[in-house]
Amino acid sequence: MSINNNIWEVAEAYLAGTLPEADIIELKSRLESDTEFANEFYESTNLIKSFEGSGRQKRFRAMLRDIHAKQTGSSKPRQIH
């Protein structure tokens, strides 16, 4: 994958650990020399991490609702005010 490809693809591959070593070296060099690219790359990685965190939070909340429903025999959690 060339670093000049879609920045989202590069950011996703980097975060997933699937970016080849040669591309990582090229990426690090580009991040050091191109401020605009670096800003876009880091913004992309932050957004991807945020999306992943949101998904984990939703899955965790759903798991807690399921546990609550099994423990109480209720499908609706009580609202706490």
PAZA-520385 format. One record per residue: residue number from 1; residue in three letters; chain; z, y negated, x of N, C-alpha, C in turn. Coordinates in nm, 3 decimals, padded with zeros to 5 digits. Layout:
N
 gutor pagu tiro      nw      nv      nu     caw     cav     cau      cw      cv      cu
   NUM  Ala    A       Z       Y       X       Z       Y       X       Z       Y       X
...
END
This chain:
81
 gutor pagu tiro      nw      nv      nu     caw     cav     cau      cw      cv      cu
     1  Met    A  00.000  00.117  00.086  00.000  00.000  00.000  00.000 -00.123  00.090
     2  Ser    A -00.089 -00.211  00.062 -00.093 -00.335  00.138  00.005 -00.435  00.076
     3  Ile    A  00.069 -00.510  00.161  00.166 -00.609  00.116  00.097 -00.718  00.035
     4  Asn    A -00.033 -00.733  00.049 -00.108 -00.834 -00.025 -00.133 -00.793 -00.170
     5  Asn    A -00.099 -00.668 -00.204 -00.114 -00.621 -00.342 -00.014 -00.693 -00.432
     6  Asn    A -00.011 -00.653 -00.554  00.081 -00.707 -00.654  00.224 -00.706 -00.600
     7  Ile    A  00.287 -00.824 -00.599  00.422 -00.837 -00.543  00.523 -00.751 -00.619
     8  Trp    A  00.501 -00.732 -00.751  00.591 -00.649 -00.830  00.587 -00.504 -00.783
     9  Glu    A  00.467 -00.454 -00.755  00.453 -00.316 -00.706  00.525 -00.299 -00.573
    10  Val    A  00.509 -00.398 -00.487  00.574 -00.393 -00.355  00.726 -00.396 -00.373
    11  Ala    A  00.774 -00.486 -00.457  00.919 -00.499 -00.480  00.976 -00.370 -00.540
    12  Glu    A  00.905 -00.312 -00.637  00.952 -00.187 -00.699  00.956 -00.074 -00.598
    13  Ala    A  00.851 -00.062 -00.518  00.847  00.044 -00.417  00.956  00.023 -00.312
    14  Tyr    A  00.978 -00.102 -00.274  01.082 -00.133 -00.175  01.219 -00.092 -00.229
    15  Leu    A  01.250 -00.133 -00.351  01.380 -00.101 -00.410  01.397  00.049 -00.436
    16  Ala    A  01.288  00.117 -00.468  01.294  00.261 -00.495  01.300  00.342 -00.366
    17  Gly    A  01.274  00.276 -00.253  01.275  00.347 -00.125  01.148  00.426 -00.100
    18  Thr    A  01.040  00.392 -00.171  00.914  00.466 -00.155  00.809  00.389 -00.076
    19  Leu    A  00.845  00.271 -00.027  00.752  00.192  00.052  00.742  00.253  00.191
    20  Pro    A  00.621  00.286  00.237  00.604  00.348  00.369  00.659  00.258  00.481
    21  Glu    A  00.704  00.319  00.588  00.765  00.247  00.700  00.673  00.137  00.755
    22  Ala    A  00.544  00.166  00.764  00.449  00.065  00.815  00.446 -00.056  00.722
    23  Asp    A  00.453 -00.033  00.592  00.454 -00.143  00.496  00.585 -00.220  00.500
    24  Ile    A  00.695 -00.151  00.527  00.824 -00.219  00.540  00.821 -00.315  00.658
    25  Ile    A  00.763 -00.272  00.768  00.752 -00.357  00.886  00.665 -00.479  00.853
    26  Glu    A  00.553 -00.454  00.786  00.463 -00.564  00.747  00.534 -00.659  00.649
    27  Leu    A  00.609 -00.601  00.556  00.682 -00.681  00.458  00.785 -00.771  00.527
    28  Lys    A  00.863 -00.715  00.617  00.966 -00.793  00.686  00.904 -00.907  00.766
    29  Ser    A  00.792 -00.880  00.827  00.721 -00.984  00.902  00.674 -01.095  00.810
    30  Arg    A  00.619 -01.056  00.697  00.569 -01.154  00.600  00.683 -01.234  00.539
    31  Leu    A  00.796 -01.170  00.515  00.911 -01.241  00.459  00.962 -01.348  00.556
    32  Glu    A  00.956 -01.317  00.684  01.001 -01.413  00.786  00.904 -01.529  00.804
    33  Ser    A  00.776 -01.504  00.786  00.676 -01.606  00.817  00.624 -01.684  00.696
    34  Asp    A  00.643 -01.632  00.576  00.586 -01.694  00.455  00.698 -01.721  00.354
    35  Thr    A  00.747 -01.843  00.353  00.859 -01.879  00.266  00.827 -01.862  00.119
    36  Glu    A  00.708 -01.902  00.078  00.670 -01.890 -00.063  00.666 -01.743 -00.106
    37  Phe    A  00.607 -01.659 -00.022  00.603 -01.516 -00.050  00.745 -01.460 -00.057
    38  Ala    A  00.829 -01.499  00.037  00.967 -01.451  00.040  01.041 -01.489 -00.088
    39  Asn    A  01.024 -01.613 -00.132  01.090 -01.656 -00.256  01.043 -01.573 -00.375
    40  Glu    A  00.914 -01.550 -00.385  00.861 -01.469 -00.495  00.909 -01.325 -00.487
    41  Phe    A  00.911 -01.271 -00.365  00.954 -01.133 -00.346  01.100 -01.117 -00.387
    42  Tyr    A  01.186 -01.205 -00.339  01.328 -01.194 -00.371  01.355 -01.221 -00.519
    43  Glu    A  01.279 -01.309 -00.580  01.293 -01.331 -00.723  01.253 -01.205 -00.799
    44  Ser    A  01.146 -01.141 -00.755  01.102 -01.016 -00.818  01.207 -00.907 -00.803
    45  Thr    A  01.262 -00.891 -00.683  01.363 -00.787 -00.663  01.489 -00.815 -00.746
    46  Asn    A  01.527 -00.942 -00.757  01.643 -00.977 -00.838  01.620 -00.947 -00.985
    47  Leu    A  01.501 -00.976 -01.035  01.469 -00.945 -01.174  01.468 -00.795 -01.200
    48  Ile    A  01.410 -00.720 -01.108  01.406 -00.575 -01.123  01.548 -00.518 -01.125
    49  Lys    A  01.632 -00.565 -01.035  01.772 -00.520 -01.032  01.843 -00.556 -01.162
    50  Ser    A  01.814 -00.674 -01.214  01.875 -00.718 -01.340  01.832 -00.629 -01.455
    51  Phe    A  01.702 -00.596 -01.461  01.653 -00.505 -01.566  01.721 -00.370 -01.557
    52  Glu    A  01.733 -00.319 -01.434  01.796 -00.188 -01.415  01.943 -00.193 -01.455
    53  Gly    A  02.011 -00.302 -01.419  02.152 -00.318 -01.455  02.171 -00.326 -01.605
    54  Ser    A  02.082 -00.396 -01.672  02.088 -00.408 -01.817  02.069 -00.272 -01.882
    55  Gly    A  01.977 -00.195 -01.831  01.953 -00.060 -01.884  02.073  00.030 -01.865
    56  Arg    A  02.138  00.021 -01.748  02.258  00.101 -01.723  02.370  00.061 -01.818
    57  Gln    A  02.383 -00.070 -01.840  02.488 -00.119 -01.929  02.464 -00.069 -02.072
    58  Lys    A  02.340 -00.072 -02.119  02.309 -00.024 -02.254  02.337  00.125 -02.267
    59  Arg    A  02.299  00.203 -02.164  02.325  00.347 -02.169  02.475  00.375 -02.169
    60  Phe    A  02.552  00.298 -02.090  02.696  00.315 -02.084  02.759  00.284 -02.220
    61  Arg    A  02.716  00.174 -02.282  02.770  00.137 -02.412  02.737  00.243 -02.517
    62  Ala    A  02.615  00.297 -02.512  02.577  00.402 -02.606  02.663  00.527 -02.584
    63  Met    A  02.691  00.559 -02.458  02.775  00.674 -02.427  02.916  00.653 -02.482
    64  Leu    A  02.969  00.532 -02.465  03.102  00.503 -02.519  03.105  00.513 -02.671
    65  Arg    A  02.999  00.466 -02.737  02.991  00.478 -02.883  02.990  00.625 -02.926
    66  Asp    A  02.914  00.707 -02.851  02.908  00.850 -02.883  03.044  00.917 -02.866
    67  Ile    A  03.113  00.882 -02.758  03.247  00.938 -02.734  03.341  00.896 -02.845
    68  His    A  03.335  00.769 -02.879  03.421  00.718 -02.986  03.393  00.791 -03.117
    69  Ala    A  03.267  00.809 -03.149  03.230  00.877 -03.273  03.281  01.020 -03.274
    70  Lys    A  03.272  01.089 -03.161  03.321  01.228 -03.153  03.472  01.235 -03.164
    71  Gln    A  03.541  01.140 -03.105  03.686  01.139 -03.107  03.743  01.102 -03.244
    72  Thr    A  03.677  01.014 -03.313  03.730  00.964 -03.440  03.662  01.025 -03.561
    73  Gly    A  03.551  01.092 -03.539  03.476  01.147 -03.651  03.401  01.039 -03.728
    74  Ser    A  03.389  00.924 -03.668  03.324  00.811 -03.732  03.198  00.777 -03.656
    75  Ser    A  03.094  00.739 -03.728  02.970  00.700 -03.662  02.964  00.550 -03.634
    76  Lys    A  03.058  00.474 -03.694  03.060  00.330 -03.673  03.185  00.292 -03.596
    77  Pro    A  03.168  00.228 -03.480  03.287  00.181 -03.408  03.351  00.064 -03.482
    78  Arg    A  03.482  00.054 -03.471  03.552 -00.059 -03.533  03.524 -00.185 -03.454
    79  Gln    A  03.515 -00.295 -03.525  03.497 -00.425 -03.462  03.632 -00.479 -03.421
    80  Ile    A  03.641 -00.521 -03.299  03.764 -00.581 -03.249  03.741 -00.732 -03.241
    81  His    A  03.824 -00.806 -03.307  03.808 -00.952 -03.310  03.905 -01.018 -03.219
END
